Amino acid sequence: MFNQVFVLSPGRSGSKTFVEACKHLTNYSSAHESLSSKLGNERFAYPDRHIEADNRLTWFTGELAARFTENVLYIHLIRDFDATVDSFHHRLRNSAYRSSIMSAFGHGILMKPGDWPQEQERDLAKFYVETVHSNIKYFLTNRLHHVVHLEDGGESFDKFLEMIGAEGDLDQARATWLKVHNART
């Protein structure tokens, strides 16, 4: 059994759905972005036998590696690349998401003052998704991990359940995995 399972993704890739499905497990707790507003040690105070999905963890891989050294499984959660980019592009265009990871990336990490030209916004979203997937792949090179694909009909999610020795209502977990949660409207 694993002490922790960390679900890494750029976001907009099924992380909320992953957690909702895992809520049907009885041998693990699960949460989505549960400590995302915490600082220092509190940011990494995940309980044992816990599944955490938080796209911001991709910016804390050094801390994850240092703090969680035994019995940890990383999940690289992926979705169709263009669909992921389109979802982030939509969020970038929607002012309600100004505090989103896209704004942080596009204006903080890339240090762009002012708005991006509209004709570059999709390229910005694409660059973000590419960058995060690259960071995840490199981080996972020598770590125990499993890739779960949102759109493979549940095959990789079933393998994940098997890997962790999942207990609980597995049929309901699988059914929940096949439903969309937190979708863009």
N, C-alpha and C positions, 0 to 999 in steps of 0.2 A: 504494500500500500504506500501511497505517497502522502507526505505531510502537507504539501501545497501543490496546487495546480494553477499555473499562471497562463491565462489566455492572452496572447499578444497579437495585435492586429493594428492596422492604421485607424480602425473605427469603420463604421458604416459597412461592416462585414458580417454581421450576425452575432455580435457579442452579447447583446441583450437577449436574443433568442437562445443562445448557448446557456446563459445563466437561468433563464426561465425553464429550460429543459432540465437543467441540473437540480432545480428545486424539488424535483420528484425523487431525488436520491436520498437515502437515509444514512449513508455512511460518510457523506461529505456535506458541509454547508456550501453555499454559493452566493456570490454577490457581484453586482455590476458597479464599478467605480466607487466602492464603499469607503475608501480612504483617500480619495482624490484631492480633498481639500486640506489634508493634514500635512504637517511639517516634521522633519527629522525622524526620530524613531517611530513616532505615531503613524507616519506615512507607510510604514512597513510592518505594522503590528497585526498581521494576518494570523488568525487562529490556525491550529493544526487541523488537518483533514478538511481543508478549505479550497474551493475553486474560485479564483478571482479573475474577472474579465475587466480590463481597464486599458484602453488604448494609450493612455499616457505613460504606462509602465515601460513603453518602448524607449522613453527618454531617461529611464532609471535602471538600465540593464546592469551597470556597474554595481549599483547597490543591491540589486537582486542577486547577482553572482556572489557578492561578498556576504550577504545576510542569509541566503538560503542555499546551503552547500550540500545537503543530504536529502534524499528522498523527495526530490522536486521534479515535476513534469511540466514542461512547457508545451503549450499548444500554439501552433502558428495557424491562426484562423484566416482563411482566405475566401474571397468571393470573386466573381467575374471582375477582372481588372477594370474594364470600361464602365461597368455598373457602379463600382466603387468610386471611380473618378467622377462620374456624373452626379452621384449623391453628394460628394464633397463640393462640387461646382455649384450645385443647387444651394447648399448651405452657405457658401461664400457669397452668393448673390442675394441671399435673404438676410436682411438687416437684423432679424430676430436672433441670429446666431453670431453676432459680433464678437462674443467672448469665446468663440469656438477655437478648436485646435487649428483650424485653417487660418484664422486671424492671427493667432500666435505664431504660426509658421510663416505666413506671408508678410507679416509686419515686424515681428520680433526676431525670429531666427534669420530671416532673409533681410531684415532691416530696411524694409521699403516704407518710407514715409508716404502718407497719402494712399489713396486707393490705387489698385492695380487697374490698368486699362482693361476694359471689358474683353477685348480680343485676346488678352493674356490669361484671363481667369481660369479657363479650363486647363491651360498649360501649367499653371500654378498648382491646381488640384492634382494633376498628373504627376508633377514633380514631387509633391508631398507623398502621394501613395507609393511611388517608386522608392523614395528615400526611406520610408518606414519599412517597407518590405525588405529592402537591402539591409537595413540595420538589424532587423529580426533574423534574417538568414545568416548574417555574419555571427551574431551573438549565439545562435543555436548550433553553430558548426560542430562543437565538441560537447554538446549538452543533450541529455535525453529529451527528445521532443517527438511530437506527432503533428502532422498537418491535418487539419479538419477543413474541408471545403464545404461552404454553405450550400452549394448547388449540386452535390453528387448523390442526391436522393437518400442521404443518411448513412451511406456506406462508411465514410471515415468517422462519423460520429459514433456509429456502432462499435468500431474498432477502439475508439477512445473509451467507451463504456467498459469494454472488455479489458483494456489496459489498466484501468483503475480498480477493477474488481467491483464495479458499481452494484449497489444494492438499493432496493426500493421498488417503486413502480416504474420499471424499465419500459414497459409498453407506453405509458403516459409520457415518459421522458422522450422517447422516440417520436411520438405523435406531436409533442410540443416543439421539438426540434424542426419538424417539417412545416410549422406555422411561422409566419413572418411577424416579428415584434419590432417596435420602434422604427417602422418603415417611414420613408419620406412620403409625404402626400403631394 
